[in-house]
């Protein structure tokens, strides 16, 4: 297969990243406000429903990964079914019944959304890790990873703008307009899954009926390179999700510029989109580990500057968003490649990538504790600048990122993992 054919196949593979991001951000960010403000669900009841659904979402990933590995040639039909479940359940979240227990409806719909989304995401990552050609393996893996994350970031931009505008509109129109957003999402995900199954580079699978939970788990944890990646990845995920949890509070209280929140978020994600090709080039030239460490250094420099800002420092913070967003491109594109390199030709890629997704969700859950911890230390939202808020928003992520960078130093790429220095993108045997 020619280099151009591989590139077009990677573009087709990357499409599914967009609808997956379109669904994820509104579920995590906007659903709580929608049910609390527009449907009058009590915060205590809402909190327990969200916690229970998120706990199930986190714990089920290894089991979904094992299921994916055992499906073999039946996986394509299951991907189409998961897309249908996700589209229906996502719509149901925004169209609850006028009578009945809304909290139960929310819990069931969330579990369906989480399960279908996780099944698609783990399969999608494992598919990308299984693509190969005559190019050096790291180079092959960087292509689909970049297209996948770029599409995902465009989906995040779309999901940041549209639901936020709808939620802030007249209450009587919110459910109706989000139903239209859900319809557009359904069209996108069916097109993306159809393109993946019909036009992406083939993932050749054989049924893995002999795989069982404990043997698969033992096999994964006998892989030393895989185990060494878990610590750096979790630390890095914590360093990313912590400021994501606190950014609105930081903009409102520390900068006193809540009206610019959308601008800062769009700048952050747009910088990540624009810099993805740069990180791919750096990784091809220097290796994936070195490229990721460079991205970590850039991120530390950006957030260190954020800790020094105060009311009115909007232009310096915009620069922080651009720099941190640029580094985010490395955080998104490069870790899946390192995991795929560590897995190599091992069977059961689904079980491996289920731990990848589970660690990301664990980081989100853990950083959610930042708000009650800040409150326990005396922080009150709306009271203006807070040294404590600045330290947790900017300082703690720098320490976590530094720890991730140090622990990543234990990982060495093998010669076979390094990119081939052929300009055409294809190596000669």
N, C-alpha and C positions, 0 to 999 in steps of 0.2 A: 504494500500500500504506500502511495506517495505521501510526502510531508503535507501537501495541501489537503489530501483526503483525510489525513489524521486531524488536521486543524478544523476542518468543517465538521467532522464527527465530534470533536470536543465541544464545538459551539452548540451542537444539537444536544449533547449530554448536559451542558451547563444550564439549559433552559429551565429545568425543574427547580433550580435554586430560587427563581423569582417567586412562583406561587407559594413555595414552602415558607419563604420570608414574609410574604403578604399575609399569611395566616398567623404566623407565630407572634409577631409584634402586637397586633390588636388583642390577641388572647391574653398575653402577659401584661399589657399596659392598660388597655381600654376597657376590658370586660369588668374589672372590679368597680371602676367609676360608673359604668353603665348600669350595673345591677344595684349599686348603692344609691346613686343620685336619681336615676330615672325609674327604677322599679322598686325603690324603697326597701330593699333587703337590708336587714340589720347588719352592722359591721361585725359583730361577734359571730353571727351565723355565717355570714359571707366569708369571714376569715377561716373558719373551720372547714367549710366546703373547699375553698381554694387550697388550704393546707393538705387536706386528704387527697384531692385530685393530683396535686403536685407530688405528693409522696408516692402515690401509685405510679405516676409517670416516671419518677426516678428509679424505682425498684424494678419496674418491668423490663427495662432495656436489655439486660443480659438474656432474659427469656425470649424476647423478640429476636435478638441476635441469633440464638440457637435455632429458633424456628426458621429464620431466613436461611441459615446454612443447611437445614434439612429439607427445604422445599425443592431444591434442585430445579429441574425444568418447569415446575409448576409456579415458579416465582412470578413470572410475567402476569399471569391471571390474577394473582394476589395483589400485585402492585396496582392493577386497574381497579380491583375491588376496594383497596385502601384509599385510592383517590376518590372514589364515589362516596365512601363513608366520611372522609374528611370534608368533602364539599357539603354533604347533607348536614353533618353535625355542626360545622361552622355556621351554616345558615340558621340552624336551630338555636344557637347561642343568642342570636339577635332577634329571634321571633318566638319568645316564650309564650305559653298560653296565658290568656287573660284570667283564667281561674285555675285552681290547683296549687300545688306546692312549687313555687318558683325555684326555691333553693334545691329541691330534688332534681328538677329539670336541669338546672345549671350543673349540678354534680355529674349527672349522667352524660350530658352533652360534652362537658369538659373531658371526662374520661375517654369518650369516643374520639374527640379531637386529638387528645394527647396520644392515644394508642395508634391511630391511623397516621398521624404526623411522625411519630417515632419509627413506625414500621417503614414508612417511605424514606425517612432520613437515613436510617441505618443501612437500608438496601442501597440507597443512592451513594453513600460513602463507600460501601464495600464494592459497588460496581466500579466507581472511579479508581479504587485501589487495584482492581483486577485488570485494568486496561494495559496492554503491552504492545510492543511493536519492535522494530529493529533498532530503534534509538535506545540510548542508555536509559535505564529504568527511571532514574530521578527526573530526567528530562521528560519522559513520557507522562509521569505522574503530575508534574507541574502544570502541564497544559490543561487537562480537565479540571484540576483544582482551581486554577485561575478563572476559567470560564464559570465554574460553579459558584465561586464566591463573588465574582462580579455580578452575576445575575441575582444572587441573593442580596447584595447591597442595593441594587436597583429596586428590588422588592421591598427592602427596608425603607428606602426613600419614599416609595409610593405608600407604604403602610404608615409612615410617619405623618404624611401630609393629609391624606383623605380621611381616615377615621378621626383624627384630631379635630378637623374642621367640622365633621358631622356631629361628633359628641358635643361640641360647643354650640351647636345650632339649637333651634327651638325644640324642646323636649318631645313634642308630639310628632316630629318628623324623623327623629333619630332612628327608630327601629326600621321604618320604611326605607330610609336612605342606606342604612347598613345592609338591608336585604339586597339592594342593587349592587353594593360593593361585593357582597357574597356571590351574586350571580356572575360578576366579572371574574372573581377569583375562581369560580367553578369552571368557567370557560378556559382560563389560563392553565389550570392544573390538568384538565383533560387534554389540552393541546400538548402540554409539556410531557405528560406520561406517554401519550401516543408517539411523540417525537423520540423519546428515550427508547421505547420498545422497537421502533421501526427504523430509526436513523442513526442512533449512536453506535459507536464501536461495540462489537458483540462481547458480552460477558458469557463465556462458555462455562456452564455449570453442570455438574453431575449431582445426582441425588446423594445426600450424605446421611442416609438413614442410620448409619452406625453411630452417629454423634449423639451423645447424651450429656446431660448437664455437667456432672462432676468430671468426667473425662475431658470434656471440652474446656472446662475451667482450668483443670490441671495442665492441659496442653498449652493454654495461653500463658499461664504464669511460669511455665518452664522456659519461655522465651525471654531471655535476659534483656535484650534490647527493648522489647516492648515494656517490660517492668520499669526500666530506667526512664522511660518517657512519661510515666504516669505522674510522678512527682512534679517535674517541671511544668507539665501541662496543667495540672490542677492549680499550682501556684500562679501561673500566668492567667488562667481563667478567673481566679479570684481578683487579680489585679485589674482585669478588664470589667468584670461585673460590679465591683464595688463603686467606682465612679459612675457607672451607668445607673445604679440605684439612687445615688445622691445628687445627680447632675441638676435636676430641677430645683432642689433645695439650695444648691450652691449658687445657681444663677439668680434665684430670687433673693436670697438672704445675703450672700457674700458680695455679689456684683450689683444687687438692686436693679436688675434689668430683666424682669420676667417677660416683658414684651418681645425680647430678642431670643427667647428660648428656641423657637423654630429655626431661626437663622443659624444659631450655633449648632444645632443638631444636624441640619442639612449640610453645613460646611464640614462637619466631622465625617459624615458618611460619604459625602461627595469626594473628599480627599482620599478616603480609603479606596473608592472606585477608581479614581484616576491613578493611584499609585500601585495598584495590583500588578500591571505589566512590569513596572520597575522592579518589584520584589521578585518576580519570576526571572527577570534577566540577572539580577544579583545572585539568586540561588543557582542558576545555571552556570554562572561564572565562578562562584566561590564555594558552592555547596549549600545545602538547605540549612544545616545547623548554623553555619557562620552568618548566613543571611538573616535568620531568625534572631540571633544575638544582636546584630546591628539594629534590627527593628526594636528590640527591647531597649537598647541604649537611647534611641530616639524618643521612645515613649517615656523613659525616665526623665530625660531632659525637659520634655513638654510638661509633664505633671509637676515636676519640681518648680517650674515657673508659675504654675497655677496656684501653688501654695502661698505665693507672695502677693497675690492680687487682692483688691478691695473694691469698694463701691465706685462705679464709673469706669473701671478698667476694662471696658468692653472690647476695644481694639486689641490690647494684649491678649485677652482671652480668646478672641477670634483666631489669633496666631497660634495659641495653644491648641485650639480645636483642629486647625489645619495640620499642625505637626503630629498631634496624637492620632488624628484620623489617618494620616499617612502611615504611621506605625501599625495601625489596626489592620491594614492590608497584609502585612507580614503575619500577624496573629491569625488571620483567617485562612490564608492560602498555604502556609508552610507546615503547621502541625499535622494536617491530614497526610501530607506527603511523607513526613518522618514516620508516622504510624504505618503507612503502607510499606515503606522501606523496611521497617522492623518486622512486619508480618511476612514479607517476602512471598514465597510460594506456599506458605502454610495453608492447610485447609481451614475452613471455618472462619472466613473473614468477618462474617456477621457478628460472631461472638466477640471478636476483637474490637470492632467499631462500636459495639453496644457499650463497652466501657468508656470509649471516647465520648459518646453522647451523654452517658451517665455522669461523668465527671463535670461536664459543662453545666448540667442541671444541678448537680450538687453545689457547684460554685454559686449559682444563682440563689439557691435556697439559703446557703450560709451567709451570703452578703445581705440577704433580706433582714438578718438580725442586726444590721448596722443601725437601723432607725431606733428600735427599742434601747439599744446600748447607748446611743447618743442621748436619748431622752433621759436615761438613768444618770447620765453625767451632767444633766442640766440644760441640754440644748432644747430650745423651743422654736419650732418653725415660725417665721414671720417676725422674729425679734431683731433682725438685722445681722450684721457680720458676726461671725463666730470663729475664733481661733481653733476651737475643737472641730468644727465642721470642716474647715480648711485642711486641718491635719489629717482627718480621716478620709476626706475626698481626694487629696493630692499626695500627702505624705505616706500614708499606709500603702497605697498602690505602688509607690516607688520602691518601698521595702520589699513588697511581695514580688515585684518584677525583678528586682536585684537578686532575690533568693532563687527565682526561676532561672535567671541567667547563669548564676553560679552552679546550680544543679545540672543545667544543660551542658556545662563544661565536661561532665563525665561521659558524654555521648560522643562517639567518634563515628563518622560515616566511613563505611568500607569503600575500597577503591571501586568496586562494582556499582556503588550507589552514586558516584560522582558523575556529573554531566559530561557528555561527549562534546569536545570543542570543535564541532563541525558546523559551519555557518548555516548550512541548509537545514539543520535540525535532524538529519538522519545520519547514523554512523554506518561506516562500512565494516563488514566483518573481516 
